[in-house]
């Protein structure tokens, strides 16, 4: 299977690196694509009256933190499609697994030897879907960790790779896919489902921090050049998702195609999504930043001091904001900045980052008795 590393993504997210700041073919009509932009108008006031028609709040609720906590997750077993690599250290498999009626593809790496092995779930950052191959964005880090004795699981999420396409508002569908991957871990014979860590880069960092507010099975998490945990920051920088054909939409400037908003969604849900994207109170309900009290595990954050200067990058302030939010609540958090690093770390910065990550997982995941 073709694999490669993407250093930059077209539109959404990115990652970080070091200053050490610890602690803290027939002619068819073109697809219908609509780019929605937010206008700097006052937030509209809704007058809610009793009705059989769902309110905006009710329509948005499944994508809030509380709604995701109450979601009925539908998962199953991990299925091996193909063995890609086998050597004396590890074996790499192309896999799929079920997620709420969708089939999601991904990559699994398993160390040589007898289990049970701890597991790290790897959440990739944004990639243009036309250029994405399973494992992109996580393959190098996954190889580093599998050599340290960890099974690694890298979901493509819905709409990436050969996965089925499904809606994802405010990253909600991506989060559901990752939680359902957690549910599938016991089907791996060599996996210790009681020892799970999570690693997320850029958009995958945003997915990771949201999962941490939902699921206590993750024992520790590493965030690398993460997007903001405050959804308002993400929308202010990149706007709402693309409305319509996702593959065409993401080619256009002004679409935040991390969110998947097909036009066959109910019209009232699409309108509720637009409304919530400009409503401060609803965004607080959606954003993990305002639910950090639900996080009970150690979090290690890495950012590049030169990140965020490109539109696709993630400003260092987002990592610092998250760290301070965790710190102020007395949570176990570490922050590392890398002076000359941008969104994707290189050379010594990358190795320093990954060594810190591995030591962190050794302490909080592998060593669990």
Secondary structure by P-SEA (a helix, b strand, c coil): cbbbbbcccccccccccccccccccccccccbbbbbbbccccccccccccccccccccccccccaaaaaacccccbbbbbcccccccccbbbbbcccccccbbbbbbbbbccccccbbbbbbbbccccccccccccccaaaaaaaaaaccbbbbbccccccccbbbbbccaaaaaaaaaaaaaaccccccccccbbbbbbccaaaaaaaaaaaccccccbbbbcccccccaaaaaacccccccccaaaaaacccccccbbbcccccaaaaaaaaaaaacaaaaaaaccccccccccbbbbbbbbcccccccccccaaaaaaaaaaaaaacccbbbbbbccccccccaaaaaaaaaaaaaaaaacccccc
